[in-house]
């Protein structure tokens, strides 16, 4: 562009006289000021011909510079006083930066994204926008009048034998952990059991036969909760018929299956989910000895409940954590008293396992130590020490539960010493022997509290000091 300007000036030279005529001596500044005042919007009025040519040339160069500045922004080209194009050293703006700029290039708007962020490729709409239902267009070529009143539902296929066992077994096993029958009912309601509905009690009882007594109690409660909402009385009765037929196979895995099934039948009759005529219907028609043993067991339990008031609703007992704390403490005390009478360590271990309260074994340790302090005899101390050593060796009582039990005794020593004045000395003796036997560690032994020795002077002793330890 600057080269074109120079070529034009060389082809049309301006005479020096013309310049002198245009600018009289002594009035150059005034003349230039006047010429500038006579310029309106880049057009010169009433000026000499040479000055008009120069002004047009400069205006043309300025227009070209403005036109190119929009295409090549950032270069900062300008025109000097001599008419030369001066390029600044400002680096050009990256075209990628222009593409990323979301502001309007027309100089309008507040710089916000278009359509409030709802426009653009792959955009479903502005945040928080809720779409209504599409209206059916009657003029649509694909319109079908029969589809207007259609109701769409999710189709759940019925379960077969393999799928039923894989689906229901985890549900029952999880129920043994949490004990929430409502959750089981909701999960079963979501399944299309179909003809397999009557196999739910059968599967639950089969799993309970191989589980603990607390799980069998939960199973009896589950059958009572499911009957009426998920199962019918006919489904429960059909399940018990199948269980009686499959008892020979169940005995192979669980030898006591006939007696347990008899207890399940008696409990179901008591809970009114089995008719009372269920047992009478098998009289004289049973060939299997296992089925006969199960029915006899159920009949005996029902007869005992009718004559002696036996509570069949608590036939299995209640599982560990579901029992109240007061009941657990009574059972722990009975266990310790029975052990002191019999001295059978194996039986005591079995009874402690059947309580199913591993988180409550610290209470067993606490009650055992208290029993040693209250007995004041060496026999009780040695028997309890032997029992704790056996339970710790078999890992029935963990180190944490043992430590917690001893620490509870240490904290309550101030109150225990009121009823047992020599409790501190007995505790020190028991703790020392427990440490020597390897039941407790040195840290737990050092935490044992001891009562300070005091001197008492009696008026009738002639001023002699008496040493007494408490």
Secondary structure by P-SEA (a helix, b strand, c coil): caaaaaaaaaabbbbaaaaaaacccccaaaaaaaaaaaccccccccccaaaaaaaaaaaaaaaaaaaaaaaccccccccccccbbbbcccccccaaaaaacccccccccccccccccccccccccccccccccccccccccccccccccbbbbbbbccccaaaaaacaaaaaaaaaacccaaaaaaaaaaccccccccaaaaaaaaaaaaccaaaaaaaaaaaaaaccccccaaaaaaaaaaaaaaaaaaaacccaaaaaaaaaaaaaaaacccccccccccccccccaaaaaaaaaaaaaaaaaaccccccccccccccccccaaaaaaaaaaaaaaaaacccaaaaaaaaaaacccccaaaaaaaaaaaaaaaccaaaaaaaaaaaaaaaaaccccaaaaaaaaaaaaaaaaaaaaaccaaaaaaaaaaaaaaaaccccaaaaaabbbbbbbbbbbccccbbbbbbcc
